[in-house]
């Protein structure tokens, strides 16, 4: 199988990598990370100017109409640069959710997102869901020409940055039922909507989203009433594949930095990279990285598969293996850098934190191993 990028994909990868390398330096990352808002509008505008935010938006809405493979070609550079802006949450996941809806309001929002004018994020997981996508306790009660939303969404990435939240709420049924879930466009400033914003371990911003009698018009519902779960799950699966590609980009950066360090660090009059024991550890890091890279390709190729069972088996296999590889590569990189590998002043520690956060998003390795086993048995 040919795993090389097409000319167009390679050009996209090179353009984004060059832009982030030049404009989104480690010093700029640290400055943005230390800021109160935790993201940079100038950097977001630069990504919009490159067309990156339009990557997954259909051409009818002014986008490029690309898909998971083009997203994969970009995510590695985002990981290496430790991008704090809401590319994954808005330009990938929320865009995929809106793209699945045949709705004029969704199309208008996609057009604004493609240009960088608007930011939307999906608020779906809840405190007790344990990454089970059908577990929704947030309720939507119809009252005349509007709905009233009540509930709590947990760890919503970049919710404080977004103009619009795409909130899943149950119209009917019990918390574990697959049917009866709808998706609503809710402005961040809506009355009764409260955000508790906090930084995650890797410097990104997330929020607890509380809804208390939040009133939205009937037109704020996206798609058919009570039938939104398949579109939500499809968007989350696309996001999971993109997250895997980002983790591979971070692992590649860690390996490159570690190789450079052991080649320059002197001990007993020679570079420590000449020590056979350390060469073996570097080789093991490379093996884990290449296994993870292959699985990230599998995830990108299968994340839009219409066969839901096979799609989720492939994604769970990828997430489980990449999570294990991330832990190994990250730990080895920190250890080989010595005590300085844990310091805030060295980018290695921040890459390690990004991998730690990525391993927990959408379920950790153990969660996906269990899911893979269950899907295989069925």
Number of C-alpha atoms within 10 A of each C-alpha: 3 5 7 8 15 12 9 10 18 15 13 21 20 14 16 22 21 13 15 19 15 9 14 19 15 18 11 13 21 17 13 20 20 12 11 8 16 21 23 17 10 9 16 19 15 16 20 18 14 15 17 25 27 28 25 23 26 20 13 11 19 17 20 17 14 15 18 23 20 22 27 26 23 25 28 26 26 24 23 24 23 26 25 23 21 23 20 25 22 27 25 27 26 26 28 25 25 26 19 17 17 12 15 11 16 21 19 11 19 30 21 16 24 26 21 21 14 16 26 29 29 30 27 28 23 22 14 12 17 12 17 14 19 22 21 28 24 21 22 25 16 15 11 8 9 17 22 18 27 20 21 23 25 18 21 23 24 30 28 23 23 19 15 23 26 25 22 29 26 29 22 16 14 14 17 13 15 18 19 19 28 23 31 25 23 22 16 19 11 13 14 14 20 18 18 14 19 18 16 15 13 19 22 22 24 20 22 20 24 19 21 14 17 19 22 21 16 15 15 18 24 24 19 13 15 19 18 25 21 17 18 27 18 22 23 23 26 25 25 27 30 29 28 32 32 28 32 30 26 30 34 21 19 24 21 13 15 24 16 12 17 20 13 13 13 13 11 6 7 12 14 19 20 12 12 10 11 16 15 11 15 20 13 14 24 18 14 19 24 15 15 26 22 15 24 29 20 17 31 27 18 22 27 18 15 10 10 16 14 16 19 23 21 22 28 29 21 29 33 25 20 31 24 17 26 27 16 16 27 23 15 20 26 20 14 18 18 11 9 14 20 16 13 11 13 13 22 24 22 22 25 24 18 26 30 19 17 22 23 13 14 21 20 20 20 14 16 23 19 13 19 22 13 11 14 11 7 7
